[in-house]
Amino acid sequence: MSWYIYFLFCDQKTYYVGLTHNLVQRFNSHLNKENIGTKEFSDLDMVYYEKFETRKEAEYREKQLKGWSRAKKKALIDGDIDMLKKLSKS
């Protein structure tokens, strides 16, 4: 079974980082207000995900990403490697 980390962009202002083994089901649960971390938001967009072979790998990456700044998350989502490197040095 594959595992995924994903970013939701919530109400065009904040990123939510999550972990799942089923992206479609998990996104639908967010849209249906079944998740405490996102139920207050009215506009949710899945803007990024990464796939992993094990839950342990995905959990490690999720923890790493949750520690990142908003700017660094946006650079990753945008595929802006130069900005990501710059933000990683600071």
N, CA, C and O atoms as a GROMACS GRO file, in nm:
protein
  360
    1MET      N    1   0.084  -0.118   0.000
    1MET     CA    2   0.000   0.000   0.000
    1MET      C    3   0.088   0.124   0.000
    1MET      O    4   0.187   0.131   0.074
    2SER      N    5   0.054   0.220  -0.081
    2SER     CA    6   0.126   0.346  -0.088
    2SER      C    7   0.069   0.445   0.014
    2SER      O    8  -0.047   0.436   0.053
    3TRP      N    9   0.153   0.538   0.055
    3TRP     CA   10   0.114   0.644   0.148
    3TRP      C   11   0.147   0.779   0.085
    3TRP      O   12   0.237   0.789   0.001
    4TYR      N   13   0.074   0.880   0.125
    4TYR     CA   14   0.088   1.013   0.067
    4TYR      C   15   0.092   1.121   0.176
    4TYR      O   16   0.025   1.110   0.279
    5ILE      N   17   0.171   1.223   0.151
    5ILE     CA   18   0.156   1.348   0.226
    5ILE      C   19   0.095   1.445   0.126
    5ILE      O   20   0.118   1.433   0.005
    6TYR      N   21   0.019   1.539   0.177
    6TYR     CA   22  -0.050   1.632   0.087
    6TYR      C   23  -0.065   1.768   0.153
    6TYR      O   24  -0.064   1.781   0.276
    7PHE      N   25  -0.078   1.870   0.069
    7PHE     CA   26  -0.106   2.006   0.114
    7PHE      C   27  -0.244   2.044   0.067
    7PHE      O   28  -0.280   2.024  -0.049
    8LEU      N   29  -0.322   2.100   0.158
    8LEU     CA   30  -0.446   2.167   0.122
    8LEU      C   31  -0.423   2.316   0.138
    8LEU      O   32  -0.360   2.359   0.235
    9PHE      N   33  -0.475   2.393   0.046
    9PHE     CA   34  -0.473   2.539   0.059
    9PHE      C   35  -0.612   2.577   0.107
    9PHE      O   36  -0.711   2.556   0.036
   10CYS      N   37  -0.619   2.632   0.225
   10CYS     CA   38  -0.747   2.654   0.294
   10CYS      C   39  -0.786   2.802   0.293
   10CYS      O   40  -0.711   2.887   0.341
   11ASP      N   41  -0.902   2.830   0.237
   11ASP     CA   42  -0.956   2.966   0.228
   11ASP      C   43  -0.856   3.065   0.169
   11ASP      O   44  -0.853   3.182   0.207
   12GLN      N   45  -0.774   3.017   0.077
   12GLN     CA   46  -0.677   3.102   0.006
   12GLN      C   47  -0.582   3.175   0.100
   12GLN      O   48  -0.533   3.283   0.069
   13LYS      N   49  -0.555   3.112   0.220
   13LYS     CA   50  -0.465   3.182   0.312
   13LYS      C   51  -0.371   3.093   0.392
   13LYS      O   52  -0.268   3.141   0.439
   14THR      N   53  -0.401   2.967   0.409
   14THR     CA   54  -0.318   2.883   0.493
   14THR      C   55  -0.303   2.744   0.435
   14THR      O   56  -0.390   2.696   0.361
   15TYR      N   57  -0.192   2.679   0.468
   15TYR     CA   58  -0.168   2.543   0.421
   15TYR      C   59  -0.192   2.442   0.533
   15TYR      O   60  -0.154   2.465   0.648
   16TYR      N   61  -0.256   2.333   0.498
   16TYR     CA   62  -0.275   2.220   0.589
   16TYR      C   63  -0.194   2.104   0.531
   16TYR      O   64  -0.207   2.073   0.413
   17VAL      N   65  -0.112   2.041   0.614
   17VAL     CA   66  -0.031   1.927   0.571
   17VAL      C   67  -0.090   1.801   0.635
   17VAL      O   68  -0.113   1.796   0.755
   18GLY      N   69  -0.115   1.699   0.552
   18GLY     CA   70  -0.175   1.576   0.603
   18GLY      C   71  -0.109   1.452   0.546
   18GLY      O   72  -0.020   1.459   0.461
   19LEU      N   73  -0.154   1.338   0.596
   19LEU     CA   74  -0.102   1.207   0.562
   19LEU      C   75  -0.219   1.112   0.537
   19LEU      O   76  -0.318   1.116   0.610
   20THR      N   77  -0.209   1.029   0.435
   20THR     CA   78  -0.316   0.934   0.405
   20THR      C   79  -0.266   0.821   0.317
   20THR      O   80  -0.157   0.828   0.260
   21HIS      N   81  -0.347   0.718   0.306
   21HIS     CA   82  -0.318   0.611   0.210
   21HIS      C   83  -0.417   0.616   0.094
   21HIS      O   84  -0.405   0.538   0.000
   22ASN      N   85  -0.516   0.707   0.101
   22ASN     CA   86  -0.615   0.721  -0.005
   22ASN      C   87  -0.646   0.870  -0.024
   22ASN      O   88  -0.724   0.928   0.051
   23LEU      N   89  -0.584   0.931  -0.123
   23LEU     CA   90  -0.598   1.076  -0.144
   23LEU      C   91  -0.742   1.120  -0.170
   23LEU      O   92  -0.789   1.218  -0.113
   24VAL      N   93  -0.810   1.048  -0.256
   24VAL     CA   94  -0.947   1.088  -0.293
   24VAL      C   95  -1.039   1.080  -0.171
   24VAL      O   96  -1.114   1.174  -0.143
   25GLN      N   97  -1.035   0.970  -0.101
   25GLN     CA   98  -1.120   0.953   0.017
   25GLN      C   99  -1.089   1.059   0.124
   25GLN      O  100  -1.180   1.116   0.184
   26ARG      N  101  -0.961   1.083   0.145
   26ARG     CA  102  -0.920   1.180   0.248
   26ARG      C  103  -0.963   1.321   0.209
   26ARG      O  104  -1.011   1.396   0.294
   27PHE      N  105  -0.946   1.358   0.083
   27PHE     CA  106  -0.988   1.492   0.039
   27PHE      C  107  -1.138   1.507   0.054
   27PHE      O  108  -1.186   1.612   0.098
   28ASN      N  109  -1.213   1.405   0.017
   28ASN     CA  110  -1.358   1.411   0.034
   28ASN      C  111  -1.398   1.426   0.180
   28ASN      O  112  -1.495   1.495   0.211
   29SER      N  113  -1.324   1.361   0.270
   29SER     CA  114  -1.356   1.375   0.413
   29SER      C  115  -1.330   1.519   0.459
   29SER      O  116  -1.402   1.570   0.546
   30HIS      N  117  -1.230   1.585   0.402
   30HIS     CA  118  -1.207   1.726   0.434
   30HIS      C  119  -1.321   1.811   0.380
   30HIS      O  120  -1.372   1.898   0.450
   31LEU      N  121  -1.362   1.785   0.257
   31LEU     CA  122  -1.471   1.862   0.196
   31LEU      C  123  -1.602   1.845   0.271
   31LEU      O  124  -1.684   1.937   0.277
   32ASN      N  125  -1.622   1.727   0.330
   32ASN     CA  126  -1.745   1.697   0.404
   32ASN      C  127  -1.738   1.740   0.550
   32ASN      O  128  -1.825   1.704   0.630
   33LYS      N  129  -1.633   1.817   0.585
   33LYS     CA  130  -1.617   1.872   0.720
   33LYS      C  131  -1.604   1.764   0.827
   33LYS      O  132  -1.650   1.782   0.940
   34GLU      N  133  -1.541   1.652   0.794
   34GLU     CA  134  -1.523   1.541   0.886
   34GLU      C  135  -1.389   1.546   0.960
   34GLU      O  136  -1.360   1.458   1.041
   35ASN      N  137  -1.308   1.646   0.932
   35ASN     CA  138  -1.176   1.657   0.993
   35ASN      C  139  -1.167   1.784   1.076
   35ASN      O  140  -1.192   1.894   1.026
   36ILE      N  141  -1.130   1.768   1.201
   36ILE     CA  142  -1.127   1.882   1.293
   36ILE      C  143  -1.030   1.991   1.248
   36ILE      O  144  -1.054   2.110   1.272
   37GLY      N  145  -0.921   1.952   1.184
   37GLY     CA  146  -0.820   2.050   1.143
   37GLY      C  147  -0.862   2.140   1.029
   37GLY      O  148  -0.802   2.245   1.009
   38THR      N  149  -0.964   2.100   0.953
   38THR     CA  150  -1.004   2.181   0.836
   38THR      C  151  -1.153   2.212   0.831
   38THR      O  152  -1.198   2.277   0.736
   39LYS      N  153  -1.230   2.168   0.927
   39LYS     CA  154  -1.376   2.185   0.916
   39LYS      C  155  -1.421   2.331   0.921
   39LYS      O  156  -1.532   2.362   0.879
   40GLU      N  157  -1.336   2.419   0.973
   40GLU     CA  158  -1.373   2.561   0.979
   40GLU      C  159  -1.356   2.633   0.845
   40GLU      O  160  -1.404   2.745   0.828
   41PHE      N  161  -1.289   2.569   0.750
   41PHE     CA  162  -1.262   2.633   0.621
   41PHE      C  163  -1.370   2.600   0.519
   41PHE      O  164  -1.422   2.488   0.515
   42SER      N  165  -1.404   2.700   0.437
   42SER     CA  166  -1.507   2.678   0.336
   42SER      C  167  -1.450   2.647   0.198
   42SER      O  168  -1.517   2.586   0.115
   43ASP      N  169  -1.326   2.689   0.173
   43ASP     CA  170  -1.264   2.670   0.042
   43ASP      C  171  -1.136   2.588   0.059
   43ASP      O  172  -1.038   2.637   0.116
   44LEU      N  173  -1.136   2.465   0.010
   44LEU     CA  174  -1.021   2.375   0.022
   44LEU      C  175  -0.976   2.330  -0.116
   44LEU      O  176  -1.057   2.284  -0.197
   45ASP      N  177  -0.846   2.342  -0.142
   45ASP     CA  178  -0.789   2.293  -0.266
   45ASP      C  179  -0.669   2.206  -0.234
   45ASP      O  180  -0.582   2.246  -0.156
   46MET      N  181  -0.663   2.086  -0.293
   46MET     CA  182  -0.544   2.004  -0.279
   46MET      C  183  -0.444   2.057  -0.382
   46MET      O  184  -0.469   2.052  -0.502
   47VAL      N  185  -0.330   2.108  -0.332
   47VAL     CA  186  -0.236   2.176  -0.420
   47VAL      C  187  -0.105   2.100  -0.439
   47VAL      O  188  -0.024   2.138  -0.522
   48TYR      N  189  -0.083   1.993  -0.361
   48TYR     CA  190   0.044   1.921  -0.370
   48TYR      C  191   0.032   1.787  -0.300
   48TYR      O  192  -0.040   1.773  -0.201
   49TYR      N  193   0.105   1.688  -0.353
   49TYR     CA  194   0.119   1.562  -0.280
   49TYR      C  195   0.246   1.491  -0.322
   49TYR      O  196   0.300   1.515  -0.429
   50GLU      N  197   0.292   1.404  -0.234
   50GLU     CA  198   0.407   1.317  -0.260
   50GLU      C  199   0.368   1.176  -0.220
   50GLU      O  200   0.292   1.156  -0.125
   51LYS      N  201   0.420   1.077  -0.292
   51LYS     CA  202   0.388   0.937  -0.269
   51LYS      C  203   0.507   0.865  -0.204
   51LYS      O  204   0.622   0.890  -0.240
   52PHE      N  205   0.478   0.777  -0.109
   52PHE     CA  206   0.580   0.700  -0.038
   52PHE      C  207   0.541   0.553  -0.031
   52PHE      O  208   0.422   0.519  -0.034
   53GLU      N  209   0.640   0.468  -0.022
   53GLU     CA  210   0.615   0.324  -0.015
   53GLU      C  211   0.573   0.278   0.125
   53GLU      O  212   0.499   0.181   0.139
   54THR      N  213   0.620   0.348   0.229
   54THR     CA  214   0.586   0.308   0.365
   54THR      C  215   0.526   0.424   0.443
   54THR      O  216   0.551   0.540   0.413
   55ARG      N  217   0.447   0.390   0.542
   55ARG     CA  218   0.388   0.491   0.630
   55ARG      C  219   0.498   0.566   0.705
   55ARG      O  220   0.490   0.688   0.724
   56LYS      N  221   0.600   0.494   0.747
   56LYS     CA  222   0.710   0.556   0.822
   56LYS      C  223   0.777   0.667   0.742
   56LYS      O  224   0.806   0.774   0.796
   57GLU      N  225   0.803   0.642   0.614
   57GLU     CA  226   0.864   0.744   0.527
   57GLU      C  227   0.772   0.866   0.515
   57GLU      O  228   0.817   0.980   0.523
   58ALA      N  229   0.643   0.840   0.496
   58ALA     CA  230   0.546   0.949   0.482
   58ALA      C  231   0.535   1.028   0.612
   58ALA      O  232   0.525   1.151   0.608
   59GLU      N  233   0.536   0.961   0.726
   59GLU     CA  234   0.529   1.030   0.855
   59GLU      C  235   0.651   1.119   0.876
   59GLU      O  236   0.639   1.230   0.928
   60TYR      N  237   0.767   1.070   0.837
   60TYR     CA  238   0.889   1.150   0.850
   60TYR      C  239   0.879   1.277   0.765
   60TYR      O  240   0.910   1.386   0.812
   61ARG      N  241   0.834   1.263   0.642
   61ARG     CA  242   0.822   1.377   0.552
   61ARG      C  243   0.714   1.474   0.601
   61ARG      O  244   0.733   1.596   0.594
   62GLU      N  245   0.603   1.422   0.650
   62GLU     CA  246   0.497   1.507   0.701
   62GLU      C  247   0.550   1.593   0.816
   62GLU      O  248   0.525   1.714   0.820
   63LYS      N  249   0.621   1.532   0.908
   63LYS     CA  250   0.677   1.606   1.020
   63LYS      C  251   0.773   1.715   0.972
   63LYS      O  252   0.771   1.827   1.022
   64GLN      N  253   0.856   1.681   0.874
   64GLN     CA  254   0.950   1.777   0.818
   64GLN      C  255   0.875   1.896   0.758
   64GLN      O  256   0.908   2.011   0.786
   65LEU      N  257   0.775   1.868   0.676
   65LEU     CA  258   0.702   1.975   0.607
   65LEU      C  259   0.622   2.062   0.703
   65LEU      O  260   0.610   2.182   0.681
   66LYS      N  261   0.569   2.004   0.809
   66LYS     CA  262   0.494   2.083   0.906
   66LYS      C  263   0.582   2.186   0.975
   66LYS      O  264   0.531   2.286   1.025
   67GLY      N  265   0.712   2.163   0.977
   67GLY     CA  266   0.805   2.258   1.037
   67GLY      C  267   0.849   2.369   0.943
   67GLY      O  268   0.918   2.461   0.986
   68TRP      N  269   0.810   2.362   0.818
   68TRP     CA  270   0.852   2.461   0.719
   68TRP      C  271   0.768   2.588   0.728
   68TRP      O  272   0.653   2.586   0.773
   69SER      N  273   0.827   2.697   0.685
   69SER     CA  274   0.755   2.824   0.676
   69SER      C  275   0.655   2.820   0.560
   69SER      O  276   0.662   2.733   0.473
   70ARG      N  277   0.564   2.913   0.562
   70ARG     CA  278   0.466   2.925   0.452
   70ARG      C  279   0.538   2.948   0.319
   70ARG      O  280   0.500   2.891   0.217
   71ALA      N  281   0.641   3.034   0.320
   71ALA     CA  282   0.715   3.065   0.198
   71ALA      C  283   0.784   2.941   0.142
   71ALA      O  284   0.786   2.920   0.020
   72LYS      N  285   0.839   2.860   0.229
   72LYS     CA  286   0.908   2.740   0.184
   72LYS      C  287   0.808   2.638   0.127
   72LYS      O  288   0.836   2.573   0.027
   73LYS      N  289   0.693   2.625   0.190
   73LYS     CA  290   0.588   2.536   0.138
   73LYS      C  291   0.543   2.583   0.000
   73LYS      O  292   0.525   2.502  -0.091
   74LYS      N  293   0.525   2.715  -0.015
   74LYS     CA  294   0.481   2.769  -0.144
   74LYS      C  295   0.585   2.743  -0.252
   74LYS      O  296   0.550   2.708  -0.365
   75ALA      N  297   0.712   2.758  -0.220
   75ALA     CA  298   0.820   2.732  -0.316
   75ALA      C  299   0.818   2.586  -0.360
   75ALA      O  300   0.837   2.556  -0.478
   76LEU      N  301   0.794   2.494  -0.267
   76LEU     CA  302   0.786   2.352  -0.302
   76LEU      C  303   0.667   2.327  -0.394
   76LEU      O  304   0.680   2.259  -0.496
   77ILE      N  305   0.553   2.380  -0.359
   77ILE     CA  306   0.431   2.363  -0.439
   77ILE      C  307   0.451   2.419  -0.580
   77ILE      O  308   0.409   2.358  -0.678
   78ASP      N  309   0.515   2.534  -0.588
   78ASP     CA  310   0.538   2.600  -0.718
   78ASP      C  311   0.650   2.536  -0.798
   78ASP      O  312   0.669   2.568  -0.915
   79GLY      N  313   0.725   2.446  -0.735
   79GLY     CA  314   0.838   2.384  -0.804
   79GLY      C  315   0.954   2.480  -0.822
   79GLY      O  316   1.037   2.461  -0.911
   80ASP      N  317   0.962   2.582  -0.737
   80ASP     CA  318   1.066   2.684  -0.745
   80ASP      C  319   1.188   2.638  -0.665
   80ASP      O  320   1.204   2.674  -0.548
   81ILE      N  321   1.272   2.559  -0.728
   81ILE     CA  322   1.388   2.499  -0.661
   81ILE      C  323   1.486   2.604  -0.612
   81ILE      O  324   1.542   2.591  -0.503
   82ASP      N  325   1.508   2.709  -0.692
   82ASP     CA  326   1.600   2.816  -0.650
   82ASP      C  327   1.552   2.883  -0.521
   82ASP      O  328   1.631   2.905  -0.429
   83MET      N  329   1.425   2.915  -0.515
   83MET     CA  330   1.370   2.978  -0.395
   83MET      C  331   1.375   2.882  -0.276
   83MET      O  332   1.406   2.922  -0.164
   84LEU      N  333   1.345   2.756  -0.302
   84LEU     CA  334   1.350   2.655  -0.196
   84LEU      C  335   1.491   2.645  -0.137
   84LEU      O  336   1.507   2.636  -0.015
   85LYS      N  337   1.592   2.646  -0.224
   85LYS     CA  338   1.731   2.643  -0.176
   85LYS      C  339   1.764   2.768  -0.096
   85LYS      O  340   1.828   2.761   0.009
   86LYS      N  341   1.721   2.883  -0.146
   86LYS     CA  342   1.747   3.009  -0.077
   86LYS      C  343   1.683   3.009   0.061
   86LYS      O  344   1.747   3.048   0.159
   87LEU      N  345   1.559   2.966   0.071
   87LEU     CA  346   1.488   2.962   0.199
   87LEU      C  347   1.547   2.858   0.293
   87LEU      O  348   1.540   2.874   0.415
   88SER      N  349   1.604   2.753   0.239
   88SER     CA  350   1.664   2.648   0.321
   88SER      C  351   1.793   2.695   0.387
   88SER      O  352   1.830   2.646   0.493
   89LYS      N  353   1.862   2.790   0.323
   89LYS     CA  354   1.988   2.841   0.377
   89LYS      C  355   1.966   2.943   0.488
   89LYS      O  356   2.053   2.964   0.572
   90SER      N  357   1.848   3.005   0.488
   90SER     CA  358   1.823   3.109   0.588
   90SER      C  359   1.760   3.055   0.713
   90SER      O  360   1.733   3.130   0.807
   0.00000   0.00000   0.00000
